Amino acid sequence: MQTVVQKWGNSLGIRIPNLFVKEFDLRNGSSVDITDEDGKIVIKPKRLVLSDLLSKINQENVHAEVESGSAVGKEEW
């Protein structure tokens, strides 16, 4: 599939066809990684990784325990 590189402010931009937008679940504002692999521009959707998210937890931003009441089903506490 071909697309055209166009001027966007002081940069250049590429429109991503709707076929790929749907396939990779992209939205306005989605983050992507752009790399150079063997002379090719590769654009990959940036996905959240649990270990990256957990590494951001520290003593200043961890919340206190939340009480949710008694068990109402077969929950194990």
Order of alpha helices (4+ residues) and beta strands (2+ residues): beta-beta-alpha-beta-beta-alpha
